[in-house]
């Protein structure tokens, strides 16, 4: 029997110190490790780093997602790790990536604003906040994917 997929979204505060170049190098190291470990565990997802915070969605079998997430919680580069959602899903949103990345470009995710942009939600741990994060990550990944396609001149690739 096929194991149920789940999605876990969290945010954390950056605990990396140093210059912009040192921070960029450290984030590249995080991505390299995440891509290697996630592929080994069958986990996919997306990471956004902006305004001193990480926001990430992990997808896969629950045991595998929890194993990967446990390493993140123990990573000294993250502090104040907060789960935004953990629930079953029918399909992966980031199935093409062991870890997609939305770069250091000032894109902000304000989890206090609901999906229609009209006002605050009840709190950071609500499902709506997790949904907003997922929508923001999808938007960033889609934008970056389209930019790469334009740079490479590749067409006909499956959209997100």
Rosetta blueprint (number, residue, H / E / L):
1 X L
2 X L
3 X L
4 X L
5 X E
6 X E
7 X E
8 X E
9 X E
10 X E
11 X E
12 X E
13 X E
14 X E
15 X L
16 X L
17 X L
18 X L
19 X L
20 X H
21 X H
22 X H
23 X H
24 X H
25 X H
26 X H
27 X H
28 X H
29 X H
30 X H
31 X H
32 X H
33 X H
34 X H
35 X H
36 X H
37 X H
38 X H
39 X H
40 X H
41 X H
42 X L
43 X L
44 X E
45 X E
46 X E
47 X E
48 X E
49 X E
50 X E
51 X L
52 X L
53 X E
54 X E
55 X E
56 X E
57 X E
58 X E
59 X E
60 X E
61 X E
62 X H
63 X H
64 X H
65 X H
66 X H
67 X H
68 X H
69 X H
70 X H
71 X H
72 X H
73 X H
74 X H
75 X L
76 X L
77 X L
78 X E
79 X E
80 X E
81 X E
82 X E
83 X E
84 X E
85 X E
86 X E
87 X E
88 X E
89 X E
90 X L
91 X L
92 X L
93 X L
94 X L
95 X L
96 X L
97 X L
98 X L
99 X L
100 X E
101 X E
102 X E
103 X L
104 X L
105 X L
106 X L
107 X L
108 X L
109 X L
110 X L
111 X L
112 X L
113 X E
114 X L
115 X L
116 X L
117 X L
118 X L
119 X L
120 X E
121 X L
122 X L
123 X L
124 X L
125 X L
126 X L
127 X H
128 X H
129 X H
130 X H
131 X H
132 X H
133 X H
134 X H
135 X H
136 X H
137 X H
138 X H
139 X H
140 X H
141 X H
142 X H
143 X H
144 X H
145 X H
146 X H
147 X H
148 X H
149 X H
150 X H
151 X H
152 X H
153 X L
154 X L
155 X L
156 X L
157 X L
158 X L
159 X L
160 X L
